């Protein structure tokens, strides 16, 4: 089967019966028949070969142009990204300046009103408190055993698989009182050994109203 540029055909343009002539070098008639078949069909095969070579060259030119265009586009994209990063850096520095002003006013306004937000014609700014971070000792620390003993007495441990008691951190947060970065169980005069509590700054945010 021979492929052409337009489609595929199932039949060969050459006469197979003629090309399979049994050539006997000592038989002049059969040798002449083979030469005749070649002479009749060689030009057609040669034209097909030349056309294939032309098509391959055109394809190589197209692929080369495509790769060159892709490389040029990649350079342009890299330049645009570099420009975007530089421009966004300028915008972010300006944003930081105005965020400091807006946050400073919002914090004082919330202290004055007792609210957690301040309303503006263009939107709302708010201050959201964060839960303190509980830092637990590692198991190799000597305070870990003392901490586990205190939590087990208070019923603030859990047993996950495989069976090994672990601090119930959610229950500890609910039950403990925070004094000077230490956690105290209800009614306890001493802090839970090994646990350090770090207060986190409130989170500032704002929402703009669509015009």
Secondary structure, DSSP 8 states (H G I E B T S, - for coil): -EE-SS-EESS-SS-HHHHT----TT-HHHHHHHHHHHHHHHHHHHHHHHHHHHHHHHHHHHHHHHHHHHHHHHHHHHHHHHHHHHHHHHHHHHHHHHHHHHHHHHHHHHHHH--SEEEETTEEEEEE----EEE---TTSHHHHHHHHHHHHTT-EEEETTTEEEE-HHHHHHH-EEETTEEE-TT-SS--TT-EEE----EEEEEE---
